[in-house]
């Protein structure tokens, strides 16, 4: 995927992570609808959150690698991506 800065971000492992999170989220919704214990629901919600965070970190990491490879011309992109990274942390 190319963003508005012209960086090509590798999305190879992002979609599988998001599909996994999508399946987990569907499971959480089913748990809620069937009246499962709140502790079980919260445990699964934490897993969904972790899967989504992992996808976000993967995108940011790929972007940072691109910026570092570009050297000085990627410095502004790097700063922007670092801010995004800290938003996830």
C-alpha positions, 0 to 999 in steps of 0.5 A, spaced: 500 500 500 502 506 498 500 512 503 500 520 501 507 520 502 509 516 497 511 510 501 510 503 499 508 499 506 508 492 506 501 489 508 503 482 507 502 480 514 496 485 516 490 482 512 491 475 516 492 479 522 485 483 521 482 477 518 483 473 525 481 479 529 475 480 525 473 472 527 475 474 534 470 480 534 465 475 531 466 470 536 465 476 542 459 478 539 456 471 539 459 470 546 455 477 548 449 475 545 449 468 548 450 471 555 457 468 556 460 470 563 463 477 562 470 475 564 470 470 558 468 476 554 473 481 556 479 476 555 476 475 548 476 482 547 483 483 549 485 478 544 481 482 539 485 488 541 492 485 541 491 482 534 489 489 531 494 493 535 499 488 532 496 489 525 497 497 526 505 496 529 506 492 522 504 497 518 508 502 522 514 498 522 514 497 515 513 505 514 519 506 518 523 501 515 522 505 508 524 511 511 530 509 514 532 506 508 531 513 504 535 516 509 535 524 510 529 524 505 525 520 509 526 524 515 519 527 515 516 521 514 519 518 519 517 523 524 510 522 522 510 515 523 514 515 530 508 519 532 503 514 530 507 508 533 507 512 540 499 513 539 499 505 538 504 504 544 
